Amino acid sequence: MLDLPDKIKSLIHEEEYSIDDVGMSDSTVVLFKDKVLKIQTISEEAENEYHVMEWLQGKGQVQIIV
């Protein structure tokens, strides 16, 4: 299992996952049956993505930001 904070572990439990290695960034993308977890270091790009996801909350089927 990945070394994750307890808050994230409580959301994914012991679900099976795979690692997506298709992208071009240095982030790690973890694919679950019904969710995606993106792990990356803090950067300007990461901050921009966070703000976009924050803005999208409640505007459609956007996952919870943890």
C-alpha positions as a Markdown table, in Angstrom:
| # | Residue | x | y | z |
|---|---|---|---|---|
| 1 | Met | 0.0 | 0.0 | 0.0 |
| 2 | Leu | 1.1 | 3.5 | -0.6 |
| 3 | Asp | 2.3 | 5.6 | 2.3 |
| 4 | Leu | -0.6 | 8.0 | 2.6 |
| 5 | Pro | -2.1 | 10.3 | 5.3 |
| 6 | Asp | -4.8 | 8.8 | 7.5 |
| 7 | Lys | -7.5 | 11.1 | 6.0 |
| 8 | Ile | -6.8 | 9.7 | 2.5 |
| 9 | Lys | -6.5 | 6.1 | 3.8 |
| 10 | Ser | -10.0 | 6.4 | 5.4 |
| 11 | Leu | -11.4 | 7.2 | 1.9 |
| 12 | Ile | -9.7 | 4.4 | 0.0 |
| 13 | His | -9.6 | 1.7 | 2.6 |
| 14 | Glu | -8.0 | -1.4 | 1.1 |
| 15 | Glu | -9.3 | -0.9 | -2.4 |
| 16 | Glu | -7.3 | -2.3 | -5.3 |
| 17 | Tyr | -5.5 | 0.3 | -7.5 |
| 18 | Ser | -3.1 | 0.7 | -10.3 |
| 19 | Ile | -0.5 | 3.3 | -11.1 |
| 20 | Asp | -1.1 | 5.3 | -14.3 |
| 21 | Asp | 2.3 | 6.0 | -16.0 |
| 22 | Val | 1.0 | 7.6 | -19.2 |
| 23 | Gly | 1.2 | 11.3 | -18.2 |
| 24 | Met | 4.1 | 13.7 | -18.7 |
| 25 | Ser | 4.4 | 15.3 | -15.3 |
| 26 | Asp | 6.4 | 14.1 | -12.3 |
| 27 | Ser | 3.2 | 13.4 | -10.4 |
| 28 | Thr | 2.0 | 9.9 | -9.4 |
| 29 | Val | -1.6 | 9.1 | -10.5 |
| 30 | Val | -3.3 | 6.3 | -8.7 |
| 31 | Leu | -6.4 | 4.8 | -10.3 |
| 32 | Phe | -9.1 | 3.2 | -8.3 |
| 33 | Lys | -12.4 | 1.7 | -9.5 |
| 34 | Asp | -14.3 | 4.9 | -8.9 |
| 35 | Lys | -11.7 | 7.6 | -8.1 |
| 36 | Val | -8.4 | 9.0 | -9.0 |
| 37 | Leu | -5.7 | 10.2 | -6.6 |
| 38 | Lys | -3.0 | 12.5 | -7.9 |
| 39 | Ile | 0.1 | 12.9 | -5.8 |
| 40 | Gln | 2.6 | 15.6 | -6.6 |
| 41 | Thr | 4.9 | 18.1 | -5.0 |
| 42 | Ile | 3.7 | 21.7 | -4.5 |
| 43 | Ser | 4.4 | 23.8 | -7.5 |
| 44 | Glu | 2.7 | 26.7 | -9.4 |
| 45 | Glu | 1.1 | 24.1 | -11.7 |
| 46 | Ala | -0.2 | 22.1 | -8.7 |
| 47 | Glu | -1.6 | 25.2 | -7.1 |
| 48 | Asn | -3.4 | 26.2 | -10.3 |
| 49 | Glu | -4.9 | 22.7 | -10.6 |
| 50 | Tyr | -6.0 | 22.8 | -7.0 |
| 51 | His | -7.8 | 26.2 | -7.6 |
| 52 | Val | -9.6 | 24.9 | -10.7 |
| 53 | Met | -10.8 | 21.8 | -8.8 |
| 54 | Glu | -11.8 | 24.0 | -5.9 |
| 55 | Trp | -13.8 | 26.2 | -8.2 |
| 56 | Leu | -15.5 | 23.1 | -9.8 |
| 57 | Gln | -16.7 | 21.8 | -6.5 |
| 58 | Gly | -20.5 | 21.5 | -6.6 |
| 59 | Lys | -20.7 | 22.3 | -10.3 |
| 60 | Gly | -20.9 | 18.8 | -11.5 |
| 61 | Gln | -19.4 | 15.4 | -10.9 |
| 62 | Val | -16.1 | 16.5 | -9.5 |
| 63 | Gln | -14.4 | 14.5 | -6.8 |
| 64 | Ile | -13.7 | 15.7 | -3.3 |
| 65 | Ile | -10.5 | 17.6 | -2.8 |
| 66 | Val | -8.6 | 16.2 | 0.1 |
